[in-house]
Amino acid sequence: MGARFAFTGGREGWLRVVLTAVGVGLGVALLLLTTAIPSALSVRHDRSEAREDYTYSQNPPQKADDTLVIADIDTTYGEKEVRGRLVEPEGPRAPLPPGVAAYPKPGEMVVSPALRELLDSGSGRLLRERLPYRVTGTIAESGLIGSRELAYYAGVENLAPRINGWQVARIKEFGSPQRTERSDPVLLLLVMVVFVALLMPVAVFIAAAVRFGGEQRDRRLAALRLVGSDSLMTRRIAAGEALGGSLLGLVLGTVFFLIGRQAAGSVEVVGISVFPSYLNPSPWLAALVAVAVPAAAVLVTLLALRGVVIEPLGVVRTAKPARRRLWWRLLLPVVGLAMLAPMFGQGRGNGDFNQYLVIGGVTLLLVGVTALLPWVVETVVARLGGGQVAWQLAVRRLQLSSGTAARLVSGIAVAVAGAIALQMLFAGVQSDYTKDSGKNLFRAQMEVMAPRGSTLTGAVEKFSATKGVRKATVLSEGSVSDTSWKSEEEDPVSATVTIGDCVSLREVARMSSCRDGDVFALSGGQFDADTEKLARPGRKLYFDASSGLDQITESPWTVPGTLKPARSVEDPRGDRRSGLLMTPAAVPAGAAAAVGGSVYLSIDQSVPNVHEYVRNTAAAVDPMTNTYVWVATEESKKFASIRTGLFVGATCVLLLIGASLLVSQLEQLRERKKLLSALVAFGTRRRTLSLSVLWQTAIPVMLGLLLAAAVGMTLGAVLLRMTNTTVSVHWPSVLAMTGMGAGVVVTVTLLSLPPLLRLMRPEGLRTE
């Protein structure tokens, strides 16, 4: 009977059940998305592993009809990473990478759909100059980790002589060797807290959504008491009605999820994109959502009816209710703290954190926000007195139904509390995952690295002519040893050799005089002892001219008698070099394959696309070059990816919060339609009513955000103690999170003003 009331109760019944279903549906959609995240991450990882071409093998295969030579020439365009590979199949049975039907011929390439789209657009003009290949095909979904990934395979010739074991390799199959890496306990703790903090607001909103239309439902239940229903039967009918709305919410949530799943294939959030096929919820997690949501709807409804007396002649709701008890509300966060306390000071050196205690403790602390907020709102509004008419209307309404106001704000409060705690934890441990790069950004802002065997002849002129480049310094590096690289002798004495013209060498050393043909022995560096052993006139040394792991050549060289001293100074990378310095004329002819080089560039940052111009010049000098934009600090990729996941999840939760709050606000206004119409009919100004609605939202929100800040800082301090990090409040994040929460509420309030103005008409008093 209750389920029938939900769907056959006329226009009012349908409005109520639709509002409930939409609120529940939004929560269900996000829950389903969350259950699909492990699957999406697993598929992305599997596809990334399946196309891996780094063998990490000390014994590469010999050339055969089933081998492939492949080179990694990844690049960056703007803020986006571009995965690039040069390929040269050495036989008809060479392995094909996933998603590629046939290898491109030399001068051709196959690209991902997103890269094709970018190259065909005007915004991809500079990247098109960097990739001088004709597009002949598309990489299928199985060869990509995301729908917006930029990737290509280009065919080339004569790649085998450049095999070096790390950038250019010969392989017989694709796929990563199984290398296990110990997980970081602090990063695992971050992941667990992120999931709990993002899912708690969703659960709170679902619980609030099933109580939409509660006052009107209770009045109808009073009519059922009048025709003979007892109190137990009325509660069962109410539970059936909530169950019907929640089941419709499950259907709408599934629809919302499928729509969002399909739309996910065309968007990219902070560099992360997925294919719709990735987002397949785990069957048992989806089943858990399907069972838990209706069960929660019934449970919440029965709990809500405990404080309502439904009699045949009406609902006793307006009498002064009993004051809310505080002791059990404080018990929840206290138990949560007790669960987390055993892990204080554990850090990353004492094993993994107990996931059950972490999830349980954080959940109880955040649930404590929803338990404490109604008591805080009731206690504060009971002490608020007179003022303007709008203020009095708002305060009196809150005094009559403070629980409803607290429910609307509790989701925001939980989200803000979790976000503050996470931001404090991220800020506290960030120094462990961020290090100073040591690079001198005043002397250079970009570096172009060329592998051994690359020729940088004329590179200074080419880079100097590049738009936006102020200065280019070319320094090549090699290594010399006192023994043959082919010998079996262990622990040979070796030293670094830095090659450059006199102007370039003065960037790394102080010298009295310099001209082409000079050789210098450095002092003041890190490994001066080895330099002293080798830098003796007449001594025979050997350049390591390994052009690949399958062939080794050597270039002997005798230390000249004209060896000059030089004093090492800090180079642009922040290092003090040791070893030998050589000008180009002093380098033996056979050593060209033994050295690689770096070009240090001082650029004009105000020139638009200056980084792209430099990358294009580097690709023209040698496709194997790697270009780096220097930064003052370097951050762990895993740490950054977890923070990115928090940002993506928080964005989805904030959207859910805004949509659910708007639905809740509209439902509250609809229930008060006749009251608003009566006030307008008696002459109350619309401006006064609008301000009263704003105050009704602002007071609970302000109290909720204050409580959220207190709980969030407490949880953040606890998490920092667990990671053995100095406890400090990160005030910018606290203010930012509370400001975002307040901004969501203000936006929702502004969006609800047009419906409010339509409801404030005397015609709303008409009835049939």
C-alpha positions, 0 to 999 in steps of 0.5 A: 500500500505504501509503494502504491501511495508513492506512485498513485498519490496524484500530482503531489505524490508524483512530485514527492517521489520524483524529488526523492528519486532524483536525489537518490539517483544522483547519489547512486550514480556517484556510488556506481561511478566509485565502484567502477573506479577500481575496474577503470584503474585496473584496465588502464594499468593492464593496457599500459603494461600490455604495450610496454616496450622496456625490457630491462634485459641485460641480454637483448635478442639478436636480429631475426625475422621476429624482432622489432627495433623501437625508440621512445621519443615522448614529447610534450605539447602545451600541458599535454604528454604525447606518447611517441614511438619510432619503429623499424620491424626487422622481419615479417613476424615482428610483434605488433603493439596492441591497437595497431593492425600493421606497421607504418612504412618509413615516413608514415605514422598511425595516431590515436583519434585524439592526436589526429583531431589535434593535428587537423585543428589549428591549435596543433600547427606547431606539433604538426611541424614536429611530426614530419610523418604522413598519417595513414592509420588510427590506433584502436582502443586496445592500444590506448589508456584513455580516449583523449590520449595523444599517441603515435607510432612512426616508421623509420629506417636505420634505427638499429645502430642507435640501440642503447638499451634504454631509449632504443631497444630491440624486442621480440614481444610487447609487455612489461616484465613483472617488477614488484615495487613496495607500496608506500604506507603513507600513499596507501593511507592517502588513498583510503582517506580520499575514498572515505572522505568522498563517499561520506557526503554521498551517503549523507545526501542519499539519507536526506533525499529519502526524507523529502516531503516528510511533513506532507507524508505524515499528514496523510498518515494521520488520515490513515489512522483516522480510517483504522490504521494503527501506528505500526501499520502507518510506519510500515506504509511510510517505509513502503513509500520510501522504498518505492521512491528509492527503487525509482532512484536506483533506476534513475541513478543507473540511467544517470550513470550510463549517461555519465559513463558515455560522456566520460569518453569525450572529456579529460579532467586534469590530464586523465581520460577514460573510455566508457568501457573502462567504467564497469562497476564490480558486480558485487559492489553494484549489488551492494549499492542496489541492496544498501540504498533501499535498505537505508531508505527504509531505516532512515524513514523508520528512525525519522518517525520515532520523534513524530506522533501520528494521531487520527486528528493530526501530527504532533510536530509543532509542540516543543520537542525534547532537547537533543542529547549530546552524549551519544553524539560526542561518542562517535568522534571519540570512538573514531579517535580511539580507533586511530590512536594506536597508529600514532607515530607509525609513519612509513617505517612500521608497516602498512596502516590497518585499513579497517581501523583507518576506514572505521575511525575516519568514518566515525569522525565524519559521521560525528559531523552529521550527528553533532550538527543538529544539536549545534543548530538547535542550541544556537537558534534557540538563543537567537532573538529579535531583529528585522522581520526577515530575520525573525521569520528565518529564526522562527522557522529554524526554531520549529524545524532545525533538524530539516535545516541541519540535514540540508547542510550536513552533506556540505559539512561532511565534504568540507571536513573531509577536504580540510583533513586531506588538505592538511595531510597533503600539505604536511607530507608534501615535503617528503614527495617534493624535492628541490631540483637544484637547477639554477633557473637564472642561468637556464630555463630549458635543457635539451638532452641528446643520447650518445652518438647524436651529433650536435654540430651546428646546434648552437646556431639552430637554437640561437635562431629559434624564436624566444631563445636568448642564449644556447650553451652546448656541452657534450659528455662522455666517459674515459677509463684506464682500461679497455671496456672489453676487458674483464677487469673489475672496478676500472678507474673512470672519469667524466669528460665534458666537451665544449667550446671555450665560451661553453666551458666557462659555464662549468669551470674557471680557467686562466686561458682557453683556445680550441685544442686545449684540455683541462683537468678539473679540481674542486669537483665531487670525484677529484680523486679519480681525476688525479689518477687519470689526468697524467700527461702521456697516460693512455685512456679509452673512450667508452663508445658503446653504440649499443649493447650488441656492439662495442667499439673503443677509441683510445686517447693519450693525455696530452702534455699540454694539460691545463688546470681548471677550477670547477664551478657550479654548472646550470644544473647545480652540480660541480663537475669533476674529470676532464674538459676538452675543446672540440679540436682535442677530441679524437675522431673515433670518440664521436659515438662515445659522447652525448650532449646537453643544450642549456637554453635561456629563453624569453618566457613572454614569447607565446609558445616558446617551449614549442618552438624549442621542442621543434628545433630539438626534433629537427636537430635529432628526433632522439633528443629529450626536452625538459622545462626546468622547474624549481621543485620536482614532485613524486608522480604517485603523490601527484596522481593521488592528489589529482584523483582527489581533485576529480572526485571532489569535483564530482562530489561538489556537483552532486552536493549542488544538485542535491541541495537545489532539489532539497531547496525546491522541495522545501519551498514547495512544501511552504507554498501556501504559507508563503502565499498567505504571507504575501496576501497579508502584505509581506514584501517579497524582498523580506521573504527572499531575505528570510529564505537566505537567512534560513540557509545562511545560519545553518551553513555558517554553523555547519562550516564552523563545525566542519572546520573544527572536525576537519582540523582535528582529523587532519592533526590525527592523520599527521600524527599517524604519519609521524609528521609535525602537526600544523594547520594549513590555513589556506586550505581551511579557508579555501575549503570552507569558502568553496562550501559556502560558494556552493550554498550561495549558488544554490540559493540564487538558483532557487530564487526564481521558483521562490518568486513564482510561489509568492503569489496570493493565487497559491491559496486556491484549493479544491 
